[in-house]
Amino acid sequence: MDYALTMLTASQKAHYRQRLLTLLDELSQQDENAKESSRTVELDQTRVGRLSRMDAMQAQAMSQASERRRQQQVRKIKMALQRLAADDYGECLECGAAIDPKRLEFDPATPLCIQCAGKADPS
């Protein structure tokens, strides 16, 4: 685990900051595109059949679940950007060890090293 002792360089931090901002922008675009899917479902059966209404309600529920996941991801990204500004980015919030750059490349918003993430989610 050579990465445990290495700090991120300024260029690496700039790279991860740009990746985080890009992810934030993509999530914002997805949120805008999903607004239509989560609108209220009409209950008037004379205009929409029962099965069509049920399909619309299921689509609405899936859209709302997706929105919650996007909001959670946005919070995670904003927290990572705050850690970048505070010069704490790339350090595990649990143990303080450096997070492997390969892990940060996979998920630049991750707050935990692989060992602590494994302890938090044993599945």
Disulfide bonds with the S-S distance in Angstrom:
none
